Amino acid sequence: MGAEAHLSVSALSVVPGETAQLDVMVRNNGTVVDQFGFDLVGAPNEWATFDPPSLSLFPATEQTVRLTIAPPRAPTTVPGPMPFGVRVHSAEDAAGSSVEEATLFVAAFSEVVAELIPHAARGRFRAKLQLAVDNRSNIAYRARPSGVDPDEVVELSFLPPYVEVAPGAVSFARVSLRTRARLWRGDPVTRAFQVMLEEQEALNAAEAAASGQPLASAEEPVHPATIPLDGVLLQDPILPSWLWKALLALILLAIAAVILWFNLLKPQIQAAAQNQVAKQLANAGITATTTTTTVAAPPTTTASGGSGGSHGHTGTTGNSSAGTTVGVTINQSLVVNGNTTATYVVPPGKILEITDVLVQNTAGNNGIVQLSSNGSELMKWSMADFRDLDYHWITPTTFGQLVRVQLTLSGCSGTCSAGLYFAGMLVKS
């Protein structure tokens, strides 16, 4: 009773993504007309196609059905032998179903996709890339990456040194680039290189061939021996072009600043300072005048200052072509010791024009130093704030005849001293 089935082959091979076929002979051993269906046992029914999908047979008759097996080309299709059975089940007699067994050998296939991310790197000395390996095969992939540069300019290193990728997985490795040549200036230079993925079985075969030993496995390799990947390094100059432009701009700005200072700012500052000095002297009753002198090799004479230890010397300027004396240069010092006053008196018939003043507090004492004209304060300094102060005037400060130039020290406790040095001209009043 029931069905009887026979397979045309007991074993067949198939590559995922392709098909394998066999014939199934079905016989009705029953006494009535029966309808028979088909399915697989031990293998996915999605892989199987029966043509026709069902049969109706009279008793004691038989017919052949074509079975097509098509495993998908996917990492989930496991390679290797797969025992399976073709089951023929009867619609009239469920207990009379029949199962015929066979073996399906699923082949391994390789589909490895690798790329550099990004394809082009950029840097002056170093750059970094990523090596992405996508294993779409149904077997694992293991390879060693290496770098090739025909110009021997770019050095490549990889981390990790080997790439291992399971079926259906993606693995990444870091690629470090370093240039042997230095590019100081100019346009960027393109450096071409290549990354080679050398499959493990191919490496083993090469090592065995080099050592003269036979391989342990005689199976044909599935993965390609090498996968080449082209890459580009765009090497930038160490000194970029914008730096030269910036330096040129800075030089031009510095030149413009110097021209602006000497032609506009400095004259304005000098004029403002002279006006301020003139106002202060005017408030003190001193008239500031400008004197033009002709200086030639003079004989020197000495003159003594006022009280308080003043000392100095004067010199006469040279004679003009008419033989008249224009003015006498003067270098005078006033020194005070303790809370007292040192005085210099302008000679009769002369006008003192001072252009340089130096105030000294060499011992670093504390107190107040005051410069006066006939008792009228001109300038005042706190000795705690200075050791040396100097002033230089383009427009001289003028003191009339018999005017007392006084240096006064006050507020000083203990032994202390201060000094005043001034230089200028004595001219006729």
Stockholm file with secondary structure:
# STOCKHOLM 1.0

chainA/1-429         MGAEAHLSVSALSVVPGETAQLDVMVRNNGTVVDQFGFDLVGAPNEWATFDPPSLSLFPATEQTVRLTIAPPRAPTTVPGPMPFGVRVHSAEDAAGSSVEEATLFVAAFSEVVAELIPHAARGRFRAKLQLAVDNRSNIAYRARPSGVDPDEVVELSFLPPYVEVAPGAVSFARVSLRTRARLWRGDPVTRAFQVMLEEQEALNAAEAAASGQPLASAEEPVHPATIPLDGVLLQDPILPSWLWKALLALILLAIAAVILWFNLLKPQIQAAAQNQVAKQLANAGITATTTTTTVAAPPTTTASGGSGGSHGHTGTTGNSSAGTTVGVTINQSLVVNGNTTATYVVPPGKILEITDVLVQNTAGNNGIVQLSSNGSELMKWSMADFRDLDYHWITPTTFGQLVRVQLTLSGCSGTCSAGLYFAGMLVKS
#=GR chainA/1-429 SS CCEEEEESCSEEEECTTSCEEEEEEEEECSSSCEEEEEEEESSCGGGEEEESSEEEECTTCEEEEEEEECCCSSTTSCCEEEEEEEEEEESSCGGGCEEEEEEEEECCCCCEEEEEESSEEEESSEEEEEEEEEECSSSCEEEEEEEECTTSCEEEEEESSSEEECTTCEEEEEEEEEESSCCCSSSCEEEEEEEEEEEHHHHHHHHHHHHTCCCSCCSCCCSCSEEEEEEEEEECCSSCHHHHHHHHHHHHHHHHHHHHIIIIIHHHHHHHHHHHHHHHHHHTTCCCCCCCCCCCCCCEEECCCCTTTCEEEEEECCBCTTSCBCEEEEEEEEEEESSCEEEEECCTTEEEEEEEEEEECTTCCCSEEEEEETTEEEEEEEGGGCSEEEEEEEEEEEECTTCEEEEEEESCCSSCEEEEEEEEEEEEC
#=GC SS_cons         CCEEEEESCSEEEECTTSCEEEEEEEEECSSSCEEEEEEEESSCGGGEEEESSEEEECTTCEEEEEEEECCCSSTTSCCEEEEEEEEEEESSCGGGCEEEEEEEEECCCCCEEEEEESSEEEESSEEEEEEEEEECSSSCEEEEEEEECTTSCEEEEEESSSEEECTTCEEEEEEEEEESSCCCSSSCEEEEEEEEEEEHHHHHHHHHHHHTCCCSCCSCCCSCSEEEEEEEEEECCSSCHHHHHHHHHHHHHHHHHHHHIIIIIHHHHHHHHHHHHHHHHHHTTCCCCCCCCCCCCCCEEECCCCTTTCEEEEEECCBCTTSCBCEEEEEEEEEEESSCEEEEECCTTEEEEEEEEEEECTTCCCSEEEEEETTEEEEEEEGGGCSEEEEEEEEEEEECTTCEEEEEEESCCSSCEEEEEEEEEEEEC
//
